[in-house]
Amino acid sequence: MEVRDAVEADADRLAELTDTPTDVMRNLVHDRTVRVAEDDDEVLGFVSFDARRETVHVTQLEGTTGAEERLLEEPCRFARNEGMIVEMLVTGEDDDLQAIAEAAGFENQGTGPVFDGTPTVRYRLESGPAT
């Protein structure tokens, strides 16, 4: 599995993974840092994130379990290199993604905001100072 920067041509596949319009995913590629995981030229998943002040915010993480595990390393590596923390929200019903976050060292910080009636759980990873 290889990880690379997303390009506009990935928008159709990202839209398939998220069940959202292609133009929304095209905008995501332009507005955030987006990395995709692929195997044999097939996109298996993606992560989008942005950095503000001392925090890297994971805004979306979608794909196969293996791809999500690998892709979560991307914002964590960025944060570690910059001495920042990482935060992400996971829907309360997504047990698989919660397990992936916890296996990566994220700590459950309790209830997050509710989006369209769906509760979330806030996760945080203290990455420590840059080395």
C-alpha positions as CSV (number, residue, x, y, z in Angstrom):
1,M,0.0,0.0,0.0
2,E,1.4,3.4,-1.0
3,V,0.3,6.8,0.4
4,R,0.5,9.9,-1.7
5,D,-1.0,13.4,-1.9
6,A,-4.5,13.5,-3.3
7,V,-5.0,15.2,-6.7
8,E,-8.2,16.6,-8.2
9,A,-8.5,13.4,-10.4
10,D,-9.1,11.5,-7.1
11,A,-12.4,13.4,-6.4
12,D,-14.7,10.8,-8.0
13,R,-13.3,8.0,-5.9
14,L,-13.3,10.0,-2.7
15,A,-16.9,10.9,-3.4
16,E,-17.7,7.1,-3.7
17,L,-16.1,6.4,-0.4
18,T,-18.0,9.1,1.4
19,D,-21.3,9.2,-0.5
20,T,-20.9,12.9,-1.2
21,P,-20.9,14.9,-4.4
22,T,-17.7,14.9,-6.4
23,D,-17.4,18.7,-6.3
24,V,-17.4,18.6,-2.5
25,M,-14.4,16.2,-2.6
26,R,-12.7,18.3,-5.3
27,N,-13.0,21.3,-2.9
28,L,-11.6,19.2,-0.1
29,V,-8.5,18.3,-2.1
30,H,-7.9,22.0,-2.7
31,D,-8.7,23.3,0.8
32,R,-7.1,20.7,3.1
33,T,-4.1,18.4,3.2
34,V,-5.4,15.2,1.8
35,R,-3.5,11.9,1.5
36,V,-4.7,8.8,-0.3
37,A,-3.8,5.1,0.2
38,E,-3.7,3.0,-2.9
39,D,-2.8,-0.5,-4.0
40,D,-2.4,-1.4,-7.7
41,D,-3.7,2.1,-8.6
42,E,-6.9,1.5,-6.7
43,V,-7.6,4.2,-4.0
44,L,-8.4,2.3,-0.8
45,G,-9.0,5.3,1.4
46,F,-8.1,8.9,2.3
47,V,-7.4,11.2,5.3
48,S,-7.9,14.9,5.3
49,F,-6.5,17.2,7.9
50,D,-5.5,20.8,8.6
51,A,-3.4,22.5,11.2
52,R,-4.3,25.5,13.3
53,R,-2.3,27.0,16.1
54,E,-1.0,24.0,18.1
55,T,-3.4,21.4,16.8
56,V,-3.7,19.1,13.8
57,H,-7.4,18.4,13.1
58,V,-8.3,15.2,11.3
59,T,-11.4,16.2,9.3
60,Q,-12.1,12.9,7.5
61,L,-10.8,9.4,7.5
62,E,-12.4,6.9,5.2
63,G,-11.5,3.6,3.6
64,T,-10.6,0.0,4.3
65,T,-9.5,-0.8,7.9
66,G,-5.9,-1.3,6.7
67,A,-6.0,2.0,4.8
68,E,-7.4,3.9,7.7
69,E,-4.8,2.6,10.0
70,R,-2.0,3.6,7.6
71,L,-3.5,6.9,6.8
72,L,-3.9,8.0,10.4
73,E,-0.1,7.9,10.6
74,E,0.1,10.9,8.2
75,P,-1.4,13.6,10.4
76,C,0.3,12.1,13.5
77,R,3.7,12.3,11.8
78,F,3.1,15.9,10.8
79,A,2.0,16.8,14.3
80,R,5.0,15.0,15.8
81,N,7.4,16.8,13.5
82,E,5.8,20.2,14.4
83,G,5.4,19.5,18.1
84,M,1.6,19.7,17.8
85,I,-1.3,17.6,19.2
86,V,-3.8,15.8,17.0
87,E,-7.6,15.8,17.5
88,M,-10.3,13.9,15.7
89,L,-14.0,13.3,16.0
90,V,-15.4,9.8,15.5
91,T,-19.1,9.0,15.3
92,G,-20.3,7.2,18.4
93,E,-21.4,4.3,16.3
94,D,-18.1,3.7,14.5
95,D,-16.6,1.2,16.7
96,D,-13.9,0.2,14.1
97,L,-12.6,3.7,13.8
98,Q,-12.7,4.2,17.5
99,A,-10.5,1.1,17.9
100,I,-8.1,2.3,15.2
101,A,-7.8,5.7,17.0
102,E,-7.1,4.0,20.4
103,A,-4.6,1.6,18.9
104,A,-2.7,4.6,17.4
105,G,-2.5,6.1,20.9
106,F,-5.4,8.5,20.9
107,E,-7.2,9.0,24.1
108,N,-11.0,9.2,24.4
109,Q,-11.8,12.8,25.6
110,G,-15.5,12.2,26.0
111,T,-18.5,13.4,24.1
112,G,-18.0,15.6,21.0
113,P,-20.5,17.7,19.1
114,V,-23.6,16.2,17.5
115,F,-23.7,16.4,13.7
116,D,-27.1,15.9,12.0
117,G,-28.4,14.1,15.1
118,T,-25.3,11.8,15.2
119,P,-23.2,12.0,18.4
120,T,-19.4,12.0,18.2
121,V,-16.5,11.1,20.5
122,R,-13.6,13.4,20.7
123,Y,-10.1,11.8,20.5
124,R,-6.8,13.5,21.2
125,L,-3.1,12.5,20.7
126,E,-0.4,14.4,22.6
127,S,2.5,14.0,20.2
128,G,5.0,15.9,22.2
129,P,7.8,18.2,21.1
130,A,9.4,17.9,17.7
131,T,12.6,15.9,17.6
